[in-house]
Amino acid sequence: MRIILVGPPASGKGTQAKVLCEKFAIPQISTGDMLREAKAKGTKLGKEAAEYMSAGKLVPDSVVIGLIDERLKQDDTKGGFLLDGFPRTVPQADALGKLMADKDIALDAVVQIDVARELLVERAVLRRTDKRTGQIYHLKYNPPPPEAELEHRADDREETVNKRLDQYESMTAALLPYYEGKGLLRRVNGVGKPAEITQRILAVLGKG
Ligand code: AP5
């Protein structure tokens, strides 16, 4: 299974990715997580990326394409993978297509998680992540247990979330017609309980 999850910030890609990757026993490849890890380690790449991320802007294509190129060389991707947050621009999608063609592999589906913009700001602003486990919580919809060590992402302030949503609309939404034209796009309503959304995704993947 080789799939892409596409959707605006805070639409639930990370939440669904964790469940799907466990079910299909494939790795979750999240460029956002990879960039945050580089930032936490204080690498040159992490420092450069952090400037774009905290401004709510996309990191340059060449940087994230390089990360994915390296990641797809690792053995654990041989049995499939789920891309979460990549590609995010048409040049990234073209680069992925080329990388996969060189490996003689193809995508099974691109799943769009569809959530109206007005719901997304609240989802992002009240998101908290347990820094020990990576588990994603929401202060209202999925409250964390008392023992969780909570982190609030630097780009989850309302003003930055709005900029990220603008970037999605101006840069990433173009991927929807791109993949629709290739017959790969599967649309899923992302409003409801997370478990319901998982069922909808499994259904469009023909695994329900
Ligand atoms: P990234 O980390 O990819 O962020 P994002 O796409 O903005 O997505 P999020 O992680 O914010 O949200 P999500 O859809 O995973 O939602 P989640 O499941 O957490 O990227 C961050 C930054 O890195 C970018 O802005 C950019 O700068 C850079 N970057 C990354 N990739 C890049 C690329 N390819 N090119 C260039 N730059 C790149 O859920 C959100 C909240 O909602 C949680 O609190 C969750 O508990 C809650 N929730 C989930 N599902 C539901 C539900 N069904 N009902 C109610 N609440 C729910």
Residues whose N, C-alpha, C, O or C-beta is under 5 A from the ligand:
A	BS01	AP5	G7 P8 P9 A10 S11 G12 K13 G14 T15 Q16 T31 G32 D33 Y52 M53 G56 K57 L58 V59 V64 D84 G85 F86 P87 R88 R123 A124 L126 R127 R128 I136 Y137 H138 Y141 N142 R164 G190 G192 K193 P194
